Amino acid sequence: MQSPAYILHTRPYKESSALVDLFTPEGRMRAVLRSARSKKGSLARPFILLDIELKGRSELKTLARLESGGQFHLLQGERLFCALYLNELLMRMLPLADAQPVVFQHYEITLQALAQEHALEPLLRTFEWRLLEQLGYGFSLTHDIQEMPIDMRYWYALQPDAGFERLSRVLPGAFFGADLHNLAATQWQQPEVLQAAKRLMRQALAPHLGQRPLMSRELFLTQKELSS
């Protein structure tokens, strides 16, 4: 199998090899990179577009060829932590060998935008939403679970496996209908809408990420504490 790819994660394997998780249009792949300390192994790091060839019939492939695809996204500071977060989401949520060409394309677009001066929060929220949609976990932002239009005057609770349920009273974690309208229209200019989007994505992703904390989030918070 020949394909463009990005490295999501690497770890040592046996004496001089590495176990590499790759993201390709054909999905997340796991492969052994032999002689990981060689010149070829120096390319095995995140955010570089690679041209790879995988061999083997089992779930664990061998990385037979690994070359630069000519694009490297230089990321620093907050933007680096955001990109690490994307990688961790893909590692935690993508099953092996499940083709995701749309997610791969959007991942590339998001990395490019992170390397530029685009606002971070809309990029992350859009990527999270696209990932949920493509994995079959999406839900309507315009209609509730009774298929009634979201009313701007009411509050709603998210049922992650179904959608929004209209509430008779305000509950913790609820979403105001007007904010959901703005989310559906991607009106990112309003701070309260961005805050609602962040809460919404956390609630929507939580059932699929499990109880283990996200390492990228922990690293980011630690870095903020050290720099404050």
PAZAPA-4460 file (N, C-alpha, C; in steps of 0.05 Angstrom, whole numbers, plus 32768, in hexadecimal, padded with zeros to 4 digits):
% residues 228
    n_x    n_y    n_z   ca_x   ca_y   ca_z    c_x    c_y    c_z   seq   type   mol
   8011   7FE8   8000   8000   8000   8000   8012   8019   8000     1      M     A
   800E   802B   7FEC   801C   8044   7FEB   8008   805A   7FF1     2      Q     A
   8010   806E   8000   7FFD   8082   8009   800B   809B   8014     3      S     A
   7FFE   80B2   8012   8007   80C9   8023   8000   80C3   8040     4      P     A
   800F   80CE   8053   800A   80C8   806F   8016   80DD   8081     5      A     A
   800B   80DE   8099   8017   80EE   80AF   801C   80DB   80C6     6      Y     A
   8031   80E1   80D5   8037   80D2   80EE   8025   80DD   8104     7      I     A
   8017   80CC   8112   8007   80D4   8129   8016   80CF   8143     8      L     A
   8025   80B9   8144   8032   80B1   815D   8048   809C   8157     9      H     A
   805E   809E   8165   8073   8089   8163   807B   8081   817F    10      T     A
   8085   8068   8182   8090   805F   819B   80A4   8049   8195    11      R     A
   80B8   8046   81A6   80CD   8031   81A1   80C1   8015   819F    12      P     A
   80CE   8005   818F   80C4   7FEA   818A   80DC   7FD8   8186    13      Y     A
   80DF   7FC4   8198   80F7   7FB2   8197   8111   7FC2   8199    14      K     A
   8126   7FB8   818D   8140   7FC5   8192   8144   7FDF   8183    15      E     A
   813F   7FE0   816A   8145   7FF9   815B   812E   8002   8149    16      S     A
   8117   7FF6   814D   8100   7FFD   813D   80ED   8010   814C    17      S     A
   80D8   8019   813E   80C4   8029   814A   80A8   8020   8140    18      A     A
   8095   8022   8151   8079   801C   814A   806C   8037   8143    19      L     A
   8062   8039   812B   8058   8053   8121   803A   8051   811A    20      V     A
   802C   8064   8124   8010   8068   811C   800E   807D   8107    21      D     A
   8003   8077   80F0   8002   8088   80D9   7FE5   808F   80D3    22      L     A
   7FE0   80A7   80C9   7FC6   80AF   80BF   7FC8   80B2   80A1    23      F     A
   7FB8   80A2   8092   7FB7   80A3   8075   7F9A   80A6   806D    24      T     A
   7F95   80AB   8053   7F79   80AC   804A   7F6B   8091   804E    25      P     A
   7F7A   807C   8050   7F6F   8061   8055   7F6A   805C   8073    26      E     A
   7F6F   8070   8083   7F6A   806E   80A0   7F84   806E   80B0    27      G     A
   7F81   8066   80C9   7F98   8065   80DB   7FA5   8049   80D7    28      R     A
   7FBF   804A   80D3   7FCE   8031   80CF   7FE5   802F   80E4    29      M     A
   7FEB   8017   80EC   8001   8012   80FF   8017   8001   80F0    30      R     A
   8030   800B   80F3   8045   7FFD   80E4   805F   7FFE   80F5    31      A     A
   8070   7FEB   80EE   808B   7FEA   80FA   809F   7FF8   80E8    32      V     A
   80AD   800B   80F3   80C3   8019   80E4   80DD   800E   80EE    33      L     A
   80EB   7FFF   80DD   8104   7FF3   80E5   811A   8007   80E2    34      R     A
   812F   8004   80F3   8146   8017   80F3   813B   8033   80F7    35      S     A
   812C   8037   810D   811F   8051   8112   8132   8068   8116    36      A     A
   814C   8061   811D   815F   8077   8121   816E   807E   8108    37      R     A
   8166   8073   80F1   8174   8079   80D7   8169   8093   80CC    38      S     A
   8174   809B   80B5   816B   80B3   80A7   814E   80B2   80A1    39      K     A
   8145   809A   8099   8128   8097   8094   8117   809B   80AD    40      K     A
   8122   8092   80C3   8113   8094   80DC   8111   80B1   80E5    41      G     A
   8123   80C3   80DC   8121   80DF   80E4   8108   80ED   80D9    42      S     A
   80FC   80E1   80C5   80E4   80EC   80B9   80CB   80E4   80C9    43      L     A
   80CE   80D1   80DB   80B7   80C6   80E9   80AF   80D8   8101    44      A     A
   80A6   80F0   80FA   809C   8102   810E   8083   8110   8104    45      R     A
   8073   811B   8115   8059   8126   810D   805B   813E   80FB    46      P     A
   8045   8143   80ED   803F   815B   80DE   8050   815E   80C4    47      F     A
   805D   8148   80BC   806B   8148   80A2   805A   8136   808F    48      I     A
   8053   8140   8078   8045   812F   8064   805A   811C   8059    49      L     A
   8053   8102   805B   8065   80ED   8052   8059   80DD   803B    50      L     A
   806B   80D0   802D   8063   80BD   8018   806D   80A2   8022    51      D     A
   805B   808F   8027   8062   8076   8034   8059   805E   8023    52      I     A
   8066   8048   8029   805D   802E   801E   805C   801A   8036    53      E     A
   8045   800E   8039   8041   7FFA   804E   8040   7FDE   8042    54      L     A
   804C   7FCB   8050   804B   7FAF   8047   8042   7F9D   805E    55      K     A
   8036   7F87   8057   802D   7F74   806B   800F   7F70   806A    56      G     A
   8006   7F59   8072   7FE9   7F52   8071   7FDC   7F55   808C    57      R     A
   7FEB   7F55   80A1   7FDF   7F57   80BC   7FD9   7F74   80C2    58      S     A
   7FCC   7F79   80D9   7FC5   7F94   80E2   7FDE   7FA5   80E7    59      E     A
   7FF3   7F98   80F0   800C   7FA6   80F4   801D   7FA3   80DB    60      L     A
   8021   7FB9   80CD   802F   7FB9   80B3   804D   7FBF   80B8    61      K     A
   805C   7FBD   80A2   8078   7FC6   80A2   807A   7FDF   8090    62      T     A
   8087   7FF3   809B   808B   800C   808B   80A2   8008   8079    63      L     A
   809C   8000   8060   80B1   7FF9   804D   80BE   8012   8041    64      A     A
   80AF   8027   803E   80BB   8040   8032   80AF   8058   8041    65      R     A
   80BF   806C   8046   80B6   8084   8054   80C7   809B   8049    66      L     A
   80B9   80AD   803A   80C7   80C4   802E   80B7   80DD   8033    67      E     A
   80C4   80F4   8032   80B7   810D   8036   80A4   8112   801F    68      S     A
   808C   811C   8025   8079   8123   8010   807B   8141   8009    69      G     A
   808F   814E   8015   8095   816A   800D   8087   817F   801C    70      G     A
   8078   8178   8031   806A   818D   8040   806E   8188   805E    71      Q     A
   8078   819D   806B   807D   819C   8088   806F   81B3   8095    72      F     A
   805F   81AE   80AA   8051   81C3   80B8   8060   81CA   80D1    73      H     A
   806C   81E2   80D1   807B   81EB   80E9   8068   81F6   80FD    74      L     A
   8066   81EA   8114   8053   81F1   8128   8061   81F6   8142    75      L     A
   805A   820B   8150   8066   8212   8169   8051   821C   817D    76      Q     A
   8059   821B   8197   8047   8226   81AB   802C   8219   81AC    77      G     A
   8017   8229   81AF   7FFC   821F   81B0   7FF4   820F   8197    78      E     A
   7FFE   8217   8181   7FF7   820A   8168   8002   81EE   8167    79      R     A
   8019   81E9   8173   8024   81CE   8175   8013   81BD   8187    80      L     A
   800A   81C8   819D   7FF9   81B9   81AF   7FDE   81B2   81A2    81      F     A
   7FD4   81C5   8192   7FBB   81C0   8184   7FBE   81A9   8170    82      C     A
   7FD5   81A8   8162   7FDA   8193   814F   7FDD   8178   815D    83      A     A
   7FEB   8178   8174   7FED   815F   8183   7FD2   8156   818D    84      L     A
   7FC0   8168   8193   7FA5   8161   819B   7F96   8153   8184    85      Y     A
   7F99   815E   816C   7F8D   8151   8154   7F97   8134   8151    86      L     A
   7FB1   8130   8154   7FBD   8116   8152   7FB2   8103   8167    87      N     A
   7FAF   810D   817F   7FA5   80FC   8195   7F88   80F5   8190    88      E     A
   7F78   8108   8186   7F5C   8101   817F   7F5B   80EB   816A    89      L     A
   7F6C   80EC   8156   7F6C   80D8   8141   7F75   80BD   814C    90      L     A
   7F89   80BD   815D   7F93   80A5   816A   7F7D   8097   817A    91      M     A
   7F6E   80A7   8189   7F5A   809D   819C   7F40   8094   818E    92      R     A
   7F3A   80A2   8178   7F1F   809E   816C   7F1E   808E   8153    93      M     A
   7F34   808D   8144   7F34   807F   812A   7F3A   8061   812E    94      L     A
   7F29   804F   8125   7F31   8033   8125   7F47   802F   8110    95      P     A
   7F55   8019   8112   7F6A   8013   80FE   7F5D   800C   80E3    96      L     A
   7F6A   8015   80CE   7F63   800D   80B2   7F46   8013   80AB    97      A     A
   7F3C   802A   80B5   7F21   8033   80AE   7F25   804C   809D    98      D     A
   7F20   804A   8083   7F26   8060   8070   7F18   8079   8078    99      A     A
   7F26   808F   8079   7F1B   80A9   8080   7F27   80BF   806F   100      Q     A
   7F22   80BF   8055   7F2E   80D3   8043   7F25   80EF   8049   101      P     A
   7F0C   80F3   8052   7F03   810F   8058   7F11   8119   8071   102      V     A
   7F14   8108   8085   7F22   8111   809E   7F3F   8117   8097   103      V     A
   7F4B   8106   8087   7F67   810A   807F   7F6A   8125   8072   104      F     A
   7F59   812C   805F   7F5A   8145   8051   7F56   815D   8064   105      Q     A
   7F43   815A   8077   7F3E   816F   808A   7F55   8172   809D   106      H     A
   7F62   815C   80A4   7F7A   815D   80B6   7F90   816D   80A8   107      Y     A
   7F95   8168   808E   7FA9   8177   8080   7FA2   8195   807F   108      E     A
   7F89   819C   807A   7F81   81B8   8079   7F84   81C5   8094   109      I     A
   7F7E   81B6   80A9   7F80   81C2   80C4   7F9D   81C6   80CC   110      T     A
   7FAF   81B3   80C5   7FCB   81B7   80CA   7FD6   81D0   80BB   111      L     A
   7FCE   81D3   80A3   7FD7   81EA   8093   7FCD   8204   80A1   112      Q     A
   7FB4   8204   80AA   7FA9   821C   80B7   7FB7   8221   80D2   113      A     A
   7FBE   820C   80E0   7FCC   820F   80FA   7FE8   821C   80F6   114      L     A
   7FF4   8215   80DF   800F   8220   80D9   800E   823D   80D1   115      A     A
   7FF5   8247   80CC   7FF2   8263   80C5   7FE5   8272   80DD   116      Q     A
   7FDA   8289   80D9   7FD0   8299   80EF   7FB2   8298   80F3   117      E     A
   7FA6   8282   80EB   7F8A   827E   80EF   7F83   827B   810D   118      H     A
   7F6B   8284   8115   7F62   8281   8130   7F60   8264   8138   119      A     A
   7F69   825D   8150   7F6C   8241   8157   7F51   8233   815D   120      L     A
   7F40   8241   816D   7F28   8234   8177   7F15   822B   8160   121      E     A
   7F0F   823C   814C   7EFF   8232   8136   7F0B   821B   8127   122      P     A
   7F25   821A   8124   7F32   8204   8116   7F2E   81EA   8125   123      L     A
   7F32   81EA   8140   7F2F   81D2   8150   7F12   81C8   8150   124      L     A
   7EFF   81DB   8154   7EE3   81D3   8155   7EDA   81C8   813B   125      R     A
   7EE2   81D4   8125   7EDA   81CA   810A   7EE5   81AE   8106   126      T     A
   7EFF   81A9   810E   7F0A   818F   810A   7EFC   817A   811B   127      F     A
   7EF6   8181   8134   7EE8   816E   8146   7ECD   8167   813A   128      E     A
   7EBE   817B   8130   7EA4   8176   8125   7EA5   8164   810C   129      W     A
   7EB9   816A   80FA   7EBC   815A   80E2   7EC3   813D   80E9   130      R     A
   7ED4   8139   80FD   7EDC   811E   8105   7EC3   810F   8110   131      L     A
   7EB3   811C   8121   7E9B   810F   812B   7E88   8107   8114   132      L     A
   7E84   8119   8102   7E72   8114   80EB   7E7C   80FC   80DB   133      E     A
   7E95   80FC   80D4   7EA0   80E7   80C3   7EA0   80CC   80D0   134      Q     A
   7EA2   80CB   80EB   7EA2   80B2   80F9   7E86   80A8   8100   135      L     A
   7E72   80B8   80F8   7E56   80B0   80FC   7E4B   80B9   8117   136      G     A
   7E58   80CC   8124   7E50   80D5   813F   7E44   80F1   813D   137      Y     A
   7E3E   80FB   8126   7E34   8116   8123   7E17   8118   812C   138      G     A
   7E0D   8130   812F   7DF1   8135   8137   7DE8   8150   812C   139      F     A
   7DCF   8155   812C   7DC4   816D   8120   7DC8   8185   8133   140      S     A
   7DCF   819C   8128   7DD1   81B5   8137   7DB8   81C6   8132   141      L     A
   7DA6   81BC   8121   7D8E   81CC   811A   7D74   81C0   8124   142      T     A
   7D75   81A6   812B   7D5C   8199   8134   7D63   8188   814D   143      H     A
   7D4F   8185   815F   7D53   8175   8177   7D4C   8158   8172   144      D     A
   7D4D   8147   8186   7D49   812B   8183   7D2C   8124   817C   145      I     A
   7D1A   8137   8180   7CFE   8134   8177   7CF9   813E   815B   146      Q     A
   7D10   8145   814D   7D0F   8150   8132   7D01   816B   8130   147      E     A
   7D00   8179   8147   7CF6   8194   8147   7D0D   81A8   8144   148      M     A
   7D08   81BE   8136   7D1E   81D2   8133   7D27   81DD   814D   149      P     A
   7D41   81E0   8150   7D4C   81EC   8168   7D41   8208   816C   150      I     A
   7D35   820D   8183   7D28   8227   8189   7D3C   8239   8198   151      D     A
   7D41   8251   818D   7D55   8263   8199   7D4F   826B   81B5   152      M     A
   7D36   8267   81BE   7D2E   8271   81D9   7D32   825C   81EF   153      R     A
   7D38   8243   81E7   7D39   822D   81FB   7D55   8223   81FF   154      Y     A
   7D57   8212   8214   7D71   8205   821A   7D6F   81E8   8213   155      W     A
   7D87   81DC   820C   7D88   81C1   8202   7D9F   81B2   820F   156      Y     A
   7D9B   8198   8213   7DB1   8186   821D   7DB9   8174   8206   157      A     A
   7DD3   816E   8205   7DDD   815C   81F0   7DDB   8140   81F9   158      L     A
   7DCE   812F   81E9   7DCF   8112   81ED   7DE3   8108   81D7   159      Q     A
   7DFC   8102   81DE   7E11   80FE   81C9   7E0A   80E9   81B4   160      P     A
   7DFA   80D5   81BC   7DF3   80C0   81A8   7DDA   80C7   8198   161      D     A
   7DCE   80DE   819D   7DB5   80E5   818F   7DB3   8101   8185   162      A     A
   7DBA   8115   8196   7DB7   8131   818F   7DAE   8141   81A7   163      G     A
   7DA0   8157   81A1   7D97   816A   81B6   7D7B   8164   81C0   164      F     A
   7D78   8166   81DA   7D5E   8163   81E7   7D56   817D   81F4   165      E     A
   7D3E   8187   81ED   7D35   81A0   81F8   7D2F   819D   8215   166      R     A
   7D37   81B1   8225   7D34   81B0   8242   7D1D   81C3   824B   167      L     A
   7D10   81BB   8261   7CFC   81CC   826D   7D08   81E0   8281   168      S     A
   7D21   81DB   8288   7D2F   81ED   829A   7D4D   81EB   8294   169      R     A
   7D5C   81FF   829C   7D79   81FF   8297   7D87   81EB   82A9   170      V     A
   7D98   81DA   829D   7DA8   81C7   82AB   7DC6   81CC   82A6   171      L     A
   7DD8   81C3   82B8   7DF4   81C6   82B3   7DFC   81B9   8299   172      P     A
   7E0D   81C7   828A   7E17   81BD   8270   7E04   81C1   8259   173      G     A
   7DED   81CE   825E   7DD9   81D2   8248   7DE2   81E7   8234   174      A     A
   7DD5   81E8   821D   7DDC   81FA   8208   7DC4   820B   8201   175      F     A
   7DC8   8225   81FE   7DB3   8237   81F7   7DAD   8235   81D9   176      F     A
   7D93   8235   81D2   7D8C   8231   81B6   7D98   8245   81A3   177      G     A
   7D9A   825E   81AC   7DA6   8273   819B   7DC3   826D   8194   178      A     A
   7DD2   8262   81A8   7DEE   825A   81A3   7DEF   8243   818F   179      D     A
   7DDC   8230   8191   7DDC   821A   817E   7DD6   8224   8161   180      L     A
   7DC5   8237   815F   7DC0   8243   8144   7DD9   824F   8139   181      H     A
   7DE8   825D   814A   7E01   826A   8141   7E16   8255   813B   182      N     A
   7E17   823F   814A   7E29   8229   8144   7E23   821D   8129   183      L     A
   7E09   8219   8124   7E01   820D   810A   7E09   821F   80F3   184      A     A
   7E0A   8239   80F8   7E11   824C   80E3   7E2F   8253   80E4   185      A     A
   7E3E   8245   80F5   7E5B   824A   80FA   7E61   8267   80FE   186      T     A
   7E52   8274   8110   7E56   8290   8117   7E6B   8291   812E   187      Q     A
   7E85   828E   8126   7E9A   828B   8139   7EA3   82A6   8145   188      W     A
   7E99   82BC   813C   7EA2   82D5   8145   7E9B   82DB   8162   189      Q     A
   7E85   82CF   816C   7E7B   82D5   8186   7E89   82C2   819B   190      Q     A
   7E95   82CE   81B0   7EA3   82BE   81C4   7E91   82A9   81D1   191      P     A
   7E78   82B0   81D7   7E66   829C   81E4   7E60   8285   81D2   192      E     A
   7E61   8289   81B8   7E5C   8273   81A5   7E74   8260   81A4   193      V     A
   7E8C   826C   81A5   7EA4   825B   81A6   7EA5   824B   81C0   194      L     A
   7E9E   8258   81D6   7E9D   8249   81EF   7E89   8232   81EE   195      Q     A
   7E72   8238   81E3   7E5D   8222   81E0   7E68   820C   81CE   196      A     A
   7E76   8213   81B9   7E81   81FF   81A6   7E95   81ED   81B5   197      A     A
   7EA6   81F9   81C6   7EBA   81EA   81D4   7EAC   81D6   81E8   198      K     A
   7E98   81E0   81F6   7E8A   81CE   8209   7E7C   81B8   81FA   199      R     A
   7E70   81BF   81E3   7E61   81AC   81D3   7E73   8195   81C9   200      L     A
   7E8B   819D   81BF   7E9D   8188   81B4   7EA8   8177   81CB   201      M     A
   7EAD   8183   81E2   7EB6   8172   81F8   7EA1   815D   8200   202      R     A
   7E88   8166   8201   7E72   8154   8208   7E6F   813E   81F3   203      Q     A
   7E71   8146   81DA   7E6D   8134   81C4   7E83   811F   81C1   204      A     A
   7E9C   8128   81C7   7EB3   8116   81C4   7EB7   8104   81DC   205      L     A
   7EAD   810C   81F4   7EB3   80FE   820D   7EAC   80E0   820B   206      A     A
   7E94   80D8   8201   7E8E   80BB   8201   7EA1   80AB   81EF   207      P     A
   7EAF   80B7   81DD   7EC0   80A9   81CA   7EDE   80A9   81D2   208      H     A
   7EE4   80BA   81E5   7F00   80BD   81EE   7F06   80AD   8207   209      L     A
   7EF1   80A5   8216   7EF5   8096   822E   7EFE   80A7   8246   210      G     A
   7F06   809A   825B   7F0D   80A8   8274   7F29   80B3   8275   211      Q     A
   7F3B   80A8   8264   7F57   80B0   8265   7F5A   80CC   825B   212      R     A
   7F68   80DE   826B   7F6B   80FA   8263   7F7B   80FB   8249   213      P     A
   7F77   8110   823A   7F86   8115   8222   7FA1   8120   8229   214      L     A
   7FB6   8113   8220   7FD2   811C   8227   7FD8   8137   821C   215      M     A
   7FCF   813D   8204   7FD4   8157   81F7   7FC8   816E   8208   216      S     A
   7FB1   8169   8213   7FA4   817E   8223   7FB4   8181   823D   217      R     A
   7FBC   816B   8249   7FCC   816D   8262   7FE6   817B   825D   218      E     A
   7FF4   8175   8247   800D   8183   8241   8009   81A1   823D   219      L     A
   7FF3   81A8   822F   7FED   81C4   822A   7FE9   81D3   8244   220      F     A
   7FD9   81C7   8256   7FD4   81D4   8270   7FED   81D7   8280   221      L     A
   7FFE   81C2   8280   8017   81C4   828E   8029   81DA   8283   222      T     A
   802A   81DC   8269   803A   81F1   825C   8030   820D   8263   223      Q     A
   8016   8210   8265   800A   822A   826C   8012   8231   8288   224      K     A
   8011   821D   829A   8018   8223   82B6   8035   822A   82B9   225      E     A
   8047   821D   82AA   8064   8223   82AB   806A   823F   82A0   226      L     A
   805B   8247   828C   8061   8261   827F   8052   8278   828C   227      S     A
   8041   8272   829F   8032   8288   82AD   8041   8293   82C5   228      S     A
***
